């Protein structure tokens, strides 16, 4: 598959270089420009197509993640993080529950 994707464009560019080497006058330069331009355009078209296909894959992964979120209420990659997450508060900071417990102790 790589030969079809990139080999055709590479052979065209190589053919242009050969034309320039064989006939460095007018015909060789024109053949070089034609072959290299065509080869580079084939390579660019293949690259852009691959880029578009990759975007479709990312879109499908995002759709699957959204479906998972609809079923479970969390994103797929948050499951592992949520179980092991432990909050650490700075020194001297109390949560609402700790403040309420302190207030109840003072009232008793």
C-alpha positions as CSV (number, residue, x, y, z in Angstrom):
1,X,0.0,0.0,0.0
2,X,2.9,2.3,0.7
3,X,4.1,1.8,-2.8
4,X,0.8,3.0,-4.2
5,X,0.6,5.9,-1.8
6,X,4.1,7.2,-2.0
7,X,5.9,5.2,-4.6
8,X,4.0,6.6,-7.6
9,X,4.8,10.2,-6.6
10,X,8.4,9.3,-5.8
11,X,8.9,7.6,-9.2
12,X,7.5,10.7,-10.9
13,X,9.9,13.0,-9.1
14,X,12.8,10.7,-9.8
15,X,11.7,10.6,-13.5
16,X,11.8,14.4,-13.5
17,X,15.4,14.4,-12.1
18,X,16.4,11.9,-14.8
19,X,15.0,14.1,-17.5
20,X,16.9,17.1,-16.2
21,X,20.1,15.1,-16.0
22,X,19.7,13.6,-19.5
23,X,18.7,16.8,-21.2
24,X,19.6,19.9,-19.2
25,X,18.4,22.2,-22.1
26,X,14.8,23.4,-22.6
27,X,13.0,20.0,-22.9
28,X,14.7,18.5,-19.9
29,X,13.8,21.5,-17.7
30,X,10.2,21.5,-18.9
31,X,10.0,17.7,-18.3
32,X,11.6,18.1,-14.9
33,X,9.1,20.8,-13.9
34,X,6.2,18.7,-15.2
35,X,7.2,15.4,-13.5
36,X,8.3,16.9,-10.2
37,X,5.1,19.1,-10.0
38,X,2.9,16.0,-10.8
39,X,4.8,13.8,-8.4
40,X,4.6,16.3,-5.6
41,X,0.9,16.9,-6.2
42,X,0.3,13.1,-6.0
43,X,2.2,13.0,-2.7
44,X,0.3,16.0,-1.3
45,X,-3.1,14.5,-2.3
46,X,-2.2,11.3,-0.6
47,X,-1.1,13.2,2.5
48,X,-4.3,15.3,2.6
49,X,-6.4,12.2,2.2
50,X,-4.7,10.5,5.1
51,X,-5.2,13.6,7.2
52,X,-8.9,13.5,6.4
53,X,-9.3,9.9,7.2
54,X,-7.5,10.5,10.6
55,X,-10.0,13.2,11.4
56,X,-12.9,10.8,10.7
57,X,-11.3,8.3,13.1
58,X,-11.1,10.9,15.8
59,X,-14.7,11.9,15.2
60,X,-15.8,8.3,15.6
61,X,-13.8,8.0,18.9
62,X,-15.5,11.2,20.2
63,X,-18.9,9.8,19.3
64,X,-18.2,6.5,21.2
65,X,-17.0,8.6,24.2
66,X,-20.2,10.6,24.1
67,X,-22.3,7.4,24.0
68,X,-20.3,6.1,27.0
69,X,-20.9,9.4,28.8
70,X,-24.6,9.2,28.1
71,X,-24.8,5.7,29.6
72,X,-22.4,6.1,32.6
73,X,-22.3,9.8,33.4
74,X,-18.5,10.1,33.2
75,X,-16.0,10.2,30.3
76,X,-14.3,6.9,29.5
77,X,-10.9,8.1,30.7
78,X,-12.2,9.5,34.0
79,X,-13.2,6.2,35.5
80,X,-9.7,5.3,36.6
81,X,-8.9,8.8,37.7
82,X,-12.1,9.2,39.8
83,X,-11.5,6.1,41.9
84,X,-7.9,7.0,42.9
85,X,-8.4,10.7,43.3
86,X,-7.7,12.1,46.7
87,X,-8.0,15.8,47.5
88,X,-5.3,17.5,49.6
89,X,-6.2,20.8,51.1
90,X,-3.7,23.4,52.0
91,X,-2.7,23.7,55.7
92,X,-5.4,25.5,57.7
93,X,-8.2,25.1,55.2
94,X,-11.3,23.3,56.4
95,X,-14.2,21.8,54.5
96,X,-17.8,22.8,55.1
97,X,-18.3,19.5,57.0
98,X,-15.3,20.1,59.3
99,X,-16.5,23.6,60.1
100,X,-20.0,22.3,60.9
101,X,-18.5,19.6,63.2
102,X,-16.4,22.2,65.0
103,X,-19.5,24.5,65.4
104,X,-21.5,21.6,66.9
105,X,-18.6,20.8,69.3
106,X,-18.6,24.4,70.5
107,X,-22.3,24.4,71.0
108,X,-22.2,21.3,73.2
